[in-house]
Amino acid sequence: MGRTVPTYRMHLESIISSWMDYRRALREKERALFDEVVIKARRHASAASFCAHLDPLETALLSILLEMQKDIEELRRRPTNSHTR
C-alpha cells in the first residue's frame, strides 16, 4: 500500500513544481540562480521533515534563508584586500 500522508520531500517537490512557470520566465542567468535557491531548500529536507507542524512552504523558505545566511557568513570571514586597484 502507498502512503496516506505525503512526506515533506513530496510537499517540497510540489512547491518547487509550482514555481516552474516563474523559472521559465526568468533570463538564463537568473534561472541558474533560481536553481541554486531550489538546491538550498532541498539541502535541509531531512531537518524540515521533523517540523510537521509548520507549513511546508515556510520550512522551504526557512531552509533557503539558512543557506543564504551561511553564504553571508562565509563572505564575512574572507579576508578583504585593501590594496585592490
N, CA, C and O atoms as a printed pandas DataFrame, in Angstrom:
     atom_number atom_name residue_name chain_id  residue_number  x_coord  y_coord  z_coord
0              1         N          MET        A               1    0.824   -1.181    0.000
1              2        CA          MET        A               1    0.000    0.000    0.000
2              3         C          MET        A               1    0.868    1.245    0.000
3              4         O          MET        A               1    1.995    1.233    0.496
4              5         N          GLY        A               2    0.343    2.298   -0.550
5              6        CA          GLY        A               2    1.062    3.563   -0.597
6              7         C          GLY        A               2    0.874    4.358    0.680
7              8         O          GLY        A               2    0.106    3.991    1.569
8              9         N          ARG        A               3    1.591    5.439    0.734
9             10        CA          ARG        A               3    1.499    6.321    1.897
10            11         C          ARG        A               3    0.174    7.078    1.868
11            12         O          ARG        A               3   -0.346    7.408    0.802
12            13         N          THR        A               4   -0.350    7.342    3.037
13            14        CA          THR        A               4   -1.576    8.140    3.109
14            15         C          THR        A               4   -1.252    9.600    3.422
15            16         O          THR        A               4   -2.051   10.497    3.149
16            17         N          VAL        A               5   -0.065    9.827    3.999
17            18        CA          VAL        A               5    0.356   11.190    4.338
18            19         C          VAL        A               5    1.586   11.517    3.510
19            20         O          VAL        A               5    2.597   10.821    3.605
20            21         N          PRO        A               6    1.516   12.578    2.689
21            22        CA          PRO        A               6    2.687   12.937    1.880
22            23         C          PRO        A               6    3.868   13.334    2.769
23            24         O          PRO        A               6    3.688   13.970    3.808
24            25         N          THR        A               7    5.059   12.956    2.353
25            26        CA          THR        A               7    6.259   13.333    3.094
26            27         C          THR        A               7    6.595   14.797    2.833
27            28         O          THR        A               7    6.066   15.410    1.907
28            29         N          TYR        A               8    7.475   15.348    3.654
29            30        CA          TYR        A               8    7.915   16.728    3.427
30            31         C          TYR        A               8    8.571   16.848    2.054
31            32         O          TYR        A               8    8.330   17.814    1.330
32            33         N          ARG        A               9    9.390   15.879    1.700
33            34        CA          ARG        A               9   10.056   15.938    0.388
34            35         C          ARG        A               9    9.031   15.999   -0.752
35            36         O          ARG        A               9    9.236   16.694   -1.746
36            37         N          MET        A              10    7.949   15.277   -0.597
37            38        CA          MET        A              10    6.892   15.325   -1.618
38            39         C          MET        A              10    6.262   16.717   -1.663
39            40         O          MET        A              10    6.004   17.253   -2.740
40            41         N          HIS        A              11    6.017   17.297   -0.491
41            42        CA          HIS        A              11    5.484   18.662   -0.439
42            43         C          HIS        A              11    6.459   19.644   -1.080
43            44         O          HIS        A              11    6.060   20.511   -1.858
44            45         N          LEU        A              12    7.740   19.498   -0.746
45            46        CA          LEU        A              12    8.759   20.405   -1.282
46            47         C          LEU        A              12    8.805   20.322   -2.806
47            48         O          LEU        A              12    8.849   21.351   -3.481
48            49         N          GLU        A              13    8.796   19.125   -3.345
49            50        CA          GLU        A              13    8.833   18.980   -4.801
50            51         C          GLU        A              13    7.579   19.573   -5.438
51            52         O          GLU        A              13    7.641   20.114   -6.542
52            53         N          SER        A              14    6.461   19.476   -4.760
53            54        CA          SER        A              14    5.230   20.088   -5.255
54            55         C          SER        A              14    5.348   21.610   -5.274
55            56         O          SER        A              14    4.922   22.260   -6.228
56            57         N          ILE        A              15    5.929   22.171   -4.215
57            58        CA          ILE        A              15    6.146   23.625   -4.150
58            59         C          ILE        A              15    7.069   24.059   -5.276
59            60         O          ILE        A              15    6.786   25.022   -5.988
60            61         N          ILE        A              16    8.171   23.343   -5.429
61            62        CA          ILE        A              16    9.141   23.682   -6.485
62            63         C          ILE        A              16    8.483   23.574   -7.854
63            64         O          ILE        A              16    8.706   24.420   -8.721
64            65         N          SER        A              17    7.681   22.547   -8.048
65            66        CA          SER        A              17    6.971   22.375   -9.316
66            67         C          SER        A              17    6.050   23.562   -9.601
67            68         O          SER        A              17    5.925   24.003  -10.743
68            69         N          SER        A              18    5.411   24.069   -8.549
69            70        CA          SER        A              18    4.504   25.212   -8.744
70            71         C          SER        A              18    5.261   26.493   -9.091
71            72         O          SER        A              18    4.664   27.444   -9.597
72            73         N          TRP        A              19    6.571   26.528   -8.825
73            74        CA          TRP        A              19    7.405   27.692   -9.149
74            75         C          TRP        A              19    7.978   27.639  -10.570
75            76         O          TRP        A              19    8.636   28.589  -10.996
76            77         N          MET        A              20    7.743   26.556  -11.306
77            78        CA          MET        A              20    8.410   26.371  -12.603
78            79         C          MET        A              20    7.973   27.374  -13.675
79            80         O          MET        A              20    8.782   27.728  -14.533
80            81         N          ASP        A              21    6.740   27.834  -13.654
81            82        CA          ASP        A              21    6.341   28.866  -14.619
82            83         C          ASP        A              21    7.158   30.136  -14.384
83            84         O          ASP        A              21    7.598   30.787  -15.332
84            85         N          TYR        A              22    7.350   30.472  -13.135
85            86        CA          TYR        A              22    8.175   31.632  -12.782
86            87         C          TYR        A              22    9.600   31.423  -13.284
87            88         O          TYR        A              22   10.199   32.332  -13.859
88            89         N          ARG        A              23   10.142   30.228  -13.066
89            90        CA          ARG        A              23   11.509   29.928  -13.510
90            91         C          ARG        A              23   11.641   30.095  -15.021
91            92         O          ARG        A              23   12.611   30.678  -15.505
92            93         N          ARG        A              24   10.669   29.584  -15.754
93            94        CA          ARG        A              24   10.723   29.671  -17.224
94            95         C          ARG        A              24   10.699   31.117  -17.711
95            96         O          ARG        A              24   11.225   31.419  -18.782
96            97         N          ALA        A              25   10.092   32.008  -16.934
97            98        CA          ALA        A              25   10.017   33.420  -17.329
98            99         C          ALA        A              25   11.314   34.180  -17.047
99           100         O          ALA        A              25   11.489   35.303  -17.519
100          101         N          LEU        A              26   12.214   33.578  -16.289
101          102        CA          LEU        A              26   13.474   34.243  -15.954
102          103         C          LEU        A              26   14.464   34.166  -17.103
103          104         O          LEU        A              26   14.369   33.302  -17.975
104          105         N          ARG        A              27   15.423   35.097  -17.083
105          106        CA          ARG        A              27   16.535   35.021  -18.036
106          107         C          ARG        A              27   17.417   33.840  -17.666
107          108         O          ARG        A              27   17.357   33.335  -16.544
108          109         N          GLU        A              28   18.237   33.402  -18.615
109          110        CA          GLU        A              28   19.050   32.200  -18.407
110          111         C          GLU        A              28   19.934   32.308  -17.160
111          112         O          GLU        A              28   20.005   31.366  -16.371
112          113         N          LYS        A              29   20.599   33.438  -16.979
113          114        CA          LYS        A              29   21.472   33.618  -15.807
114          115         C          LYS        A              29   20.655   33.568  -14.517
115          116         O          LYS        A              29   21.095   33.001  -13.517
116          117         N          GLU        A              30   19.471   34.162  -14.548
117          118        CA          GLU        A              30   18.611   34.149  -13.367
118          119         C          GLU        A              30   18.081   32.750  -13.093
119          120         O          GLU        A              30   17.859   32.390  -11.937
120          121         N          ARG        A              31   17.875   31.956  -14.142
121          122        CA          ARG        A              31   17.426   30.574  -13.946
122          123         C          ARG        A              31   18.465   29.779  -13.171
123          124         O          ARG        A              31   18.124   28.974  -12.305
124          125         N          ALA        A              32   19.734   30.010  -13.488
125          126        CA          ALA        A              32   20.802   29.313  -12.768
126          127         C          ALA        A              32   20.786   29.706  -11.290
127          128         O          ALA        A              32   20.985   28.856  -10.422
128          129         N          LEU        A              33   20.553   30.970  -11.002
129          130        CA          LEU        A              33   20.463   31.428   -9.617
130          131         C          LEU        A              33   19.236   30.821   -8.934
131          132         O          LEU        A              33   19.304   30.409   -7.776
132          133         N          PHE        A              34   18.135   30.769   -9.645
133          134        CA          PHE        A              34   16.910   30.152   -9.119
134          135         C          PHE        A              34   17.180   28.693   -8.755
135          136         O          PHE        A              34   16.774   28.220   -7.693
136          137         N          ASP        A              35   17.866   27.994   -9.645
137          138        CA          ASP        A              35   18.182   26.582   -9.397
138          139         C          ASP        A              35   19.038   26.425   -8.142
139          140         O          ASP        A              35   18.862   25.467   -7.389
140          141         N          GLU        A              36   19.958   27.354   -7.912
141          142        CA          GLU        A              36   20.771   27.321   -6.698
142          143         C          GLU        A              36   19.893   27.495   -5.455
143          144         O          GLU        A              36   20.116   26.838   -4.439
144          145         N          VAL        A              37   18.906   28.370   -5.537
145          146        CA          VAL        A              37   17.991   28.589   -4.412
146          147         C          VAL        A              37   17.194   27.315   -4.131
147          148         O          VAL        A              37   16.995   26.949   -2.972
148          149         N          VAL        A              38   16.746   26.650   -5.172
149          150        CA          VAL        A              38   15.999   25.403   -5.005
150          151         C          VAL        A              38   16.879   24.341   -4.346
151          152         O          VAL        A              38   16.415   23.594   -3.484
152          153         N          ILE        A              39   18.130   24.275   -4.747
153          154        CA          ILE        A              39   19.067   23.325   -4.131
154          155         C          ILE        A              39   19.206   23.626   -2.646
155          156         O          ILE        A              39   19.291   22.709   -1.829
156          157         N          LYS        A              40   19.228   24.912   -2.292
157          158        CA          LYS        A              40   19.324   25.305   -0.885
158          159         C          LYS        A              40   18.132   24.767   -0.096
159          160         O          LYS        A              40   18.296   24.309    1.035
160          161         N          ALA        A              41   16.967   24.817   -0.665
161          162        CA          ALA        A              41   15.777   24.296    0.010
162          163         C          ALA        A              41   15.870   22.781    0.185
163          164         O          ALA        A              41   15.502   22.251    1.233
164          165         N          ARG        A              42   16.359   22.094   -0.832
165          166        CA          ARG        A              42   16.449   20.630   -0.774
166          167         C          ARG        A              42   17.498   20.163    0.235
167          168         O          ARG        A              42   17.370   19.076    0.797
168          169         N          ARG        A              43   18.540   20.977    0.472
169          170        CA          ARG        A              43   19.609   20.590    1.390
170          171         C          ARG        A              43   19.113   20.319    2.806
171          172         O          ARG        A              43   19.729   19.544    3.537
172          173         N          HIS        A              44   18.025   20.938    3.195
173          174        CA          HIS        A              44   17.545   20.800    4.565
174          175         C          HIS        A              44   16.229   20.025    4.652
175          176         O          HIS        A              44   15.479   20.167    5.618
176          177         N          ALA        A              45   15.962   19.218    3.653
177          178        CA          ALA        A              45   14.709   18.464    3.634
178          179         C          ALA        A              45   14.614   17.494    4.816
179          180         O          ALA        A              45   13.533   17.289    5.368
180          181         N          SER        A              46   15.735   16.905    5.199
181          182        CA          SER        A              46   15.695   15.979    6.332
182          183         C          SER        A              46   15.319   16.699    7.617
183          184         O          SER        A              46   14.465   16.223    8.365
184          185         N          ALA        A              47   15.943   17.836    7.881
185          186        CA          ALA        A              47   15.621   18.609    9.086
186          187         C          ALA        A              47   14.186   19.120    9.023
187          188         O          ALA        A              47   13.466   19.090   10.021
188          189         N          ALA        A              48   13.777   19.585    7.853
189          190        CA          ALA        A              48   12.437   20.140    7.697
190          191         C          ALA        A              48   11.357   19.087    7.917
191          192         O          ALA        A              48   10.250   19.415    8.344
192          193         N          SER        A              49   11.665   17.843    7.633
193          194        CA          SER        A              49   10.668   16.781    7.808
194          195         C          SER        A              49   10.298   16.583    9.279
195          196         O          SER        A              49    9.257   15.999    9.579
196          197         N          PHE        A              50   11.138   17.061   10.196
197          198        CA          PHE        A              50   10.834   16.967   11.627
198          199         C          PHE        A              50    9.879   18.055   12.091
199          200         O          PHE        A              50    9.411   18.020   13.229
200          201         N          CYS        A              51    9.584   19.017   11.231
201          202        CA          CYS        A              51    8.715   20.149   11.596
202          203         C          CYS        A              51    7.341   19.977   10.972
203          204         O          CYS        A              51    6.890   20.840   10.219
204          205         N          ALA        A              52    6.688   18.898   11.270
205          206        CA          ALA        A              52    5.397   18.588   10.662
206          207         C          ALA        A              52    4.341   19.646   10.975
207          208         O          ALA        A              52    3.355   19.778   10.250
208          209         N          HIS        A              53    4.550   20.399   12.055
209          210        CA          HIS        A              53    3.570   21.407   12.452
210          211         C          HIS        A              53    3.657   22.679   11.608
211          212         O          HIS        A              53    2.747   23.507   11.647
212          213         N          LEU        A              54    4.734   22.841   10.852
213          214        CA          LEU        A              54    4.903   24.037   10.023
214          215         C          LEU        A              54    4.374   23.815    8.615
215          216         O          LEU        A              54    4.305   22.685    8.130
216          217         N          ASP        A              55    4.006   24.899    7.977
217          218        CA          ASP        A              55    3.623   24.870    6.568
218          219         C          ASP        A              55    4.870   24.492    5.761
219          220         O          ASP        A              55    5.928   25.078    5.991
220          221         N          PRO        A              56    4.790   23.544    4.832
221          222        CA          PRO        A              56    5.960   23.151    4.048
222          223         C          PRO        A              56    6.610   24.329    3.304
223          224         O          PRO        A              56    7.828   24.344    3.129
224          225         N          LEU        A              57    5.820   25.304    2.870
225          226        CA          LEU        A              57    6.392   26.468    2.196
226          227         C          LEU        A              57    7.250   27.266    3.169
227          228         O          LEU        A              57    8.339   27.715    2.812
228          229         N          GLU        A              58    6.769   27.445    4.393
229          230        CA          GLU        A              58    7.553   28.168    5.395
230          231         C          GLU        A              58    8.874   27.458    5.662
231          232         O          GLU        A              58    9.918   28.101    5.771
232          233         N          THR        A              59    8.830   26.151    5.766
233          234        CA          THR        A              59   10.038   25.386    6.032
234          235         C          THR        A              59   11.001   25.470    4.854
235          236         O          THR        A              59   12.211   25.568    5.055
236          237         N          ALA        A              60   10.483   25.433    3.629
237          238        CA          ALA        A              60   11.338   25.564    2.446
238          239         C          ALA        A              60   12.018   26.930    2.441
239          240         O          ALA        A              60   13.218   27.030    2.183
240          241         N          LEU        A              61   11.254   27.975    2.723
241          242        CA          LEU        A              61   11.831   29.320    2.740
242          243         C          LEU        A              61   12.837   29.472    3.878
243          244         O          LEU        A              61   13.865   30.126    3.705
244          245         N          LEU        A              62   12.559   28.885    5.026
245          246        CA          LEU        A              62   13.497   28.924    6.139
246          247         C          LEU        A              62   14.800   28.217    5.774
247          248         O          LEU        A              62   15.881   28.688    6.127
248          249         N          SER        A              63   14.704   27.110    5.081
249          250        CA          SER        A              63   15.902   26.390    4.632
250          251         C          SER        A              63   16.723   27.241    3.679
251          252         O          SER        A              63   17.950   27.280    3.775
252          253         N          ILE        A              64   16.053   27.922    2.761
253          254        CA          ILE        A              64   16.742   28.799    1.810
254          255         C          ILE        A              64   17.442   29.931    2.566
255          256         O          ILE        A              64   18.602   30.241    2.293
256          257         N          LEU        A              65   16.733   30.546    3.514
257          258        CA          LEU        A              65   17.317   31.633    4.294
258          259         C          LEU        A              65   18.530   31.160    5.099
259          260         O          LEU        A              65   19.531   31.871    5.191
260          261         N          LEU        A              66   18.441   29.981    5.669
261          262        CA          LEU        A              66   19.563   29.434    6.422
262          263         C          LEU        A              66   20.791   29.270    5.532
263          264         O          LEU        A              66   21.897   29.646    5.922
264          265         N          GLU        A              67   20.604   28.715    4.351
265          266        CA          GLU        A              67   21.730   28.550    3.429
266          267         C          GLU        A              67   22.300   29.895    2.986
267          268         O          GLU        A              67   23.516   30.042    2.861
268          269         N          MET        A              68   21.435   30.867    2.750
269          270        CA          MET        A              68   21.914   32.197    2.350
270          271         C          MET        A              68   22.685   32.848    3.496
271          272         O          MET        A              68   23.681   33.532    3.260
272          273         N          GLN        A              69   22.239   32.646    4.721
273          274        CA          GLN        A              69   22.959   33.180    5.876
274          275         C          GLN        A              69   24.343   32.537    5.977
275          276         O          GLN        A              69   25.320   33.210    6.306
276          277         N          LYS        A              70   24.424   31.251    5.699
277          278        CA          LYS        A              70   25.720   30.579    5.686
278          279         C          LYS        A              70   26.633   31.204    4.634
279          280         O          LYS        A              70   27.822   31.404    4.882
280          281         N          ASP        A              71   26.079   31.511    3.463
281          282        CA          ASP        A              71   26.860   32.166    2.409
282          283         C          ASP        A              71   27.362   33.529    2.869
283          284         O          ASP        A              71   28.517   33.879    2.626
284          285         N          ILE        A              72   26.505   34.296    3.532
285          286        CA          ILE        A              72   26.884   35.630    4.035
286          287         C          ILE        A              72   28.014   35.497    5.054
287          288         O          ILE        A              72   28.995   36.237    5.000
288          289         N          GLU        A              73   27.871   34.555    5.976
289          290        CA          GLU        A              73   28.905   34.366    6.991
290          291         C          GLU        A              73   30.238   33.983    6.354
291          292         O          GLU        A              73   31.292   34.454    6.781
292          293         N          GLU        A              74   30.191   33.138    5.341
293          294        CA          GLU        A              74   31.421   32.750    4.643
294          295         C          GLU        A              74   32.073   33.965    3.979
295          296         O          GLU        A              74   33.293   34.118    4.029
296          297         N          LEU        A              75   31.280   34.812    3.371
297          298        CA          LEU        A              75   31.821   36.019    2.751
298          299         C          LEU        A              75   32.415   36.964    3.795
299          300         O          LEU        A              75   33.444   37.591    3.543
300          301         N          ARG        A              76   31.790   37.071    4.942
301          302        CA          ARG        A              76   32.305   37.932    6.021
302          303         C          ARG        A              76   33.650   37.449    6.527
303          304         O          ARG        A              76   34.495   38.262    6.904
304          305         N          ARG        A              77   33.861   36.163    6.542
305          306        CA          ARG        A              77   35.112   35.594    7.063
306          307         C          ARG        A              77   36.269   35.735    6.082
307          308         O          ARG        A              77   37.428   35.634    6.484
308          309         N          ARG        A              78   35.988   35.959    4.838
309          310        CA          ARG        A              78   37.062   36.099    3.850
310          311         C          ARG        A              78   37.839   37.375    4.120
311          312         O          ARG        A              78   37.258   38.425    4.395
312          313         N          PRO        A              79   39.153   37.274    4.038
313          314        CA          PRO        A              79   39.941   38.499    4.255
314          315         C          PRO        A              79   39.714   39.495    3.117
315          316         O          PRO        A              79   39.589   39.119    1.951
316          317         N          THR        A              80   39.665   40.745    3.482
317          318        CA          THR        A              80   39.495   41.786    2.471
318          319         C          THR        A              80   40.855   42.231    1.995
319          320         O          THR        A              80   41.815   42.258    2.765
320          321         N          ASN        A              81   40.935   42.576    0.748
321          322        CA          ASN        A              81   42.192   43.048    0.161
322          323         C          ASN        A              81   42.063   44.563    0.009
323          324         O          ASN        A              81   41.404   45.049   -0.910
324          325         N          SER        A              82   42.695   45.300    0.910
325          326        CA          SER        A              82   42.590   46.766    0.883
326          327         C          SER        A              82   43.465   47.393   -0.179
327          328         O          SER        A              82   43.413   48.605   -0.390
328          329         N          HIS        A              83   44.275   46.579   -0.856
329          330        CA          HIS        A              83   45.174   47.115   -1.878
330          331         C          HIS        A              83   44.664   46.862   -3.299
331          332         O          HIS        A              83   45.448   46.873   -4.248
332          333         N          THR        A              84   43.381   46.638   -3.448
333          334        CA          THR        A              84   42.796   46.388   -4.754
334          335         C          THR        A              84   42.759   47.675   -5.571
335          336         O          THR        A              84   42.389   48.735   -5.066
336          337         N          ARG        A              85   43.136   47.573   -6.798
337          338        CA          ARG        A              85   43.137   48.758   -7.680
338          339         C          ARG        A              85   42.089   48.645   -8.733
339          340         O          ARG        A              85   41.945   49.545   -9.560
